[in-house]
Amino acid sequence: METKKNLPDIRKTIVLNAPIEKVWKAAATSEGIASWWMPNNFEPIIGREFILHAAQFGDSPCKVTEINSPNLVVFNWGKDWHLTFELKKLEDQKTEFTLIHSGWDTEKVTEFGQPHPVVRSIMEGGWEKLIKEKLPAYIGG
């Protein structure tokens, strides 16, 4: 069955002590994304192709698939992955930010020949640090 090959999505949620407009700039601008994740030439336009500069792994092609300001950014990353940034306005000028990294498959390998299960386990820890430490440090909340 198809579903048995799929690995669970990586999901990370944090409540940031910042208004949604400020968090949106961190999630939906090239400068914002570069400040807590990696350099890129992202533009929040559906269908726009862009590059994530992934240091030793080289450049990863991406394509914006959904934008709903100020609540949602979705893009394809490389050949298999999908990234979603969900923003939800909370009371007291706070924002809930959720990252969803999907497209994991036990039988696939990355463009660099690494098996998805191995990379997923590394990225689980990487996203934890990015979402729980780097993003709040950049936003100041």
GIJORA-V619296 format. One record per residue. RES is the residue in three letters. SS is DSSP state (H for helix, E for strand, C for the rest). Layout:
BEGIN
res & ss
RES & SS
RES & SS
END
This chain:
BEGIN
res & ss
MET & C
GLU & H
THR & H
LYS & H
LYS & H
ASN & E
LEU & C
PRO & C
ASP & C
ILE & E
ARG & E
LYS & E
THR & E
ILE & E
VAL & E
LEU & E
ASN & C
ALA & C
PRO & C
ILE & H
GLU & H
LYS & H
VAL & H
TRP & H
LYS & H
ALA & H
ALA & H
ALA & H
THR & C
SER & H
GLU & H
GLY & H
ILE & H
ALA & H
SER & H
TRP & H
TRP & C
MET & C
PRO & C
ASN & E
ASN & C
PHE & C
GLU & C
PRO & C
ILE & C
ILE & C
GLY & C
ARG & C
GLU & E
PHE & E
ILE & E
LEU & E
HIS & E
ALA & C
ALA & H
GLN & H
PHE & H
GLY & C
ASP & E
SER & E
PRO & E
CYS & E
LYS & E
VAL & E
THR & E
GLU & E
ILE & E
ASN & E
SER & C
PRO & C
ASN & C
LEU & E
VAL & E
VAL & E
PHE & E
ASN & E
TRP & E
GLY & C
LYS & C
ASP & C
TRP & E
HIS & E
LEU & E
THR & E
PHE & E
GLU & E
LEU & E
LYS & E
LYS & E
LEU & E
GLU & C
ASP & C
GLN & C
LYS & E
THR & E
GLU & E
PHE & E
THR & E
LEU & E
ILE & E
HIS & E
SER & E
GLY & C
TRP & C
ASP & E
THR & C
GLU & C
LYS & C
VAL & E
THR & C
GLU & C
PHE & C
GLY & C
GLN & C
PRO & E
HIS & H
PRO & H
VAL & H
VAL & H
ARG & H
SER & H
ILE & H
MET & H
GLU & H
GLY & H
GLY & H
TRP & H
GLU & H
LYS & H
LEU & H
ILE & H
LYS & H
GLU & H
LYS & H
LEU & H
PRO & H
ALA & H
TYR & H
ILE & H
GLY & C
GLY & C
END
